[in-house]
C-alpha cells in the first residue's frame, strides 16, 4: 500500500490563470498553477483505521431540513419526539445539503453557489461563517460534501475539481481555507474523477469518485477512496495494480452511505446503489447486503431510481425511497439485509416525490420529506409495526423539503 498526493497550504491554483475552462484544474492554460501530482510515499502494512467512521450521529433527536422552491431556500428544524417543526430558522439556498459536526450545522451549497455555511444553534441558528469554495481553474468548483477528520478540520469534495478543500470552520471566513489536497493521482479519462459523497474514520477521509462525462452520464465505476489527511494524498489499497486503487462499487451510482450498525467497530459502511452494498473498509471486502436482482424484482432496476435509504438499529432491515420505472412517484420500501425477510423490497407507502436524500430514522420512527405538489412536507412512520404505518403527515416545512439529516 502506498500514499500519493500533495498537500498544499492556502489557496489552490495560486498563480494567475488567464482562462478558466474545462472540468478540472488540469484544463487550465497553466497546469502547473494547480500543483504537481506529488511523490509516492510507501505506507507499511495494511490499512488501519484509527477511529470510528462518523457517517451518522449517535442518538439523534432532531432533523435539519433544507427547503427550497428553486427560487429561494431556507432551513427548518424538527423536534423528532414532539414532531414540532420550526420553519425558516435560517436562510439557505436552492441547492443546499445539510450536515452536522461538533455542535454546529453546516450547509454545503453546491453548483454556482459554491460555499460552506456554518450555523450556530445556540445563537438561533445564526450564520457564523460562510466560506467560499474557490478554484481559479474552475468557474464553479461545485462542492458536494464535507467530512470532518479527527484533526477537527473539514474536508470538502468538489465535483468539478480533483482536490479536497480543507477548512477550519471556526476560523474567520477569510482564513478558513487552510489547505488543499491534490487528488489527481486518482486517475480518470477526463482528468477529473468527479468526487461526491465523503465521510471520515479518524484521520482517514473517504471520498466517492463517480466518473461522469460532461453530460453527467456515468462512464466508469464508482469507487471509494481513502485519503490520508496527514500525508496529504490518496491511499493505494492495492499495490499490485498500477495507479491508485480504491474499493470499487459493484453497482451503479453510489447514491448514499450509512454506517453499518452490525459492526461495533464502525469500520463498515452500507451503500445504496442499484442494490445495497457493504464495504469493509479495513479488509477491502465489498459484498451485496441486498443484491440488484432483488431490487429489480420490485421494479427498481435503473441507477436513477433509488433516492435514499436508512437502516434499523440492529442492521437487519433497510428502508428505501425509490422512484417507479416511469418516475411518476416515489414509493417507500422495507427490505431485509443479508437474506433477512422480506428478501424482495416490499412497498409500504407511495404517492411521493423527492429531489435529494430525504429519508432518516430517529429511534422507532422513519421520516420522509416529499416534494409532491399536492402535499409537500414531512411524513412520519411508526417502525414498531409491520409494515410501518403513517402516524403523521404531511407536516409543513415552509418551502418544500430538499434534503435532510438527523442531528443530536
Number of C-alpha atoms within 10 A of each C-alpha: 17 20 24 26 25 23 21 19 12 15 19 23 22 14 15 11 15 11 14 18 15 18 24 27 30 21 17 21 15 18 16 14 18 23 19 14 17 17 12 16 14 13 14 8 8 13 18 12 17 12 16 18 25 19 18 17 14 11 11 16 16 20 22 24 28 31 31 23 15 12 7 13 22 24 28 23 23 21 16 21 11 9 14 12 18 15 18 19 15 16 16 22 21 19 22 30 27 25 22 21 18 7 12 17 18 23 24 26 25 23 19 12 18 22 22 27 22 23 22 15 14 9 9 10 18 14 16 17 20 19 22 17 24 21 21 22 31 20 18 21 27 25 30 24 25 32 25 26 22 16 11 15 20 25 27 28 28 29 26 25 29 27 32 25 26 27 24 19 23 14 14 13 17 11 14 20 24 17 20 22 25 27 24 26 25 24 16 16 11 16 19 28 29 26 30 24 23 24 26 25 23 17 20 27 24 24 26 27 29 27 25 22 16 9 6 10 10 15 12 16 17 27 20 22 25 26 25 19 22 10 16 21 29 30 30 27 23 16 14 9 9 8 14 21 23 24 20 17 24 20 19 19 25 26 22 20 24 19 24 26 18 13 13 9 12 19 22 23 20 24 24 26 26 27 23 27 24 23 25 18 24 13 13 16 12 18 16 18 22 25 21 20 14 17 22 15 12 14 15 21 18 17 17 16 19 26 24 23 26 25 23 18 15 10 17 18 22 19 24 24 26 26 24 18 14 7 11 11 15 23 20 23 22 25 24 20 21 17 14 13 14 13 18 20 23 19 18 16 17 15 14 24 22 24 12 19 21 24 25 21 23 20 16 13 19 23 23 24 31 27 22 16 10 8 16 22 23 24 19 22 21 17 16 11 9 9 15 21 16 17 12 13 18 16 18 18 25 19 21 25 30 29 25 26 21 25 25 14
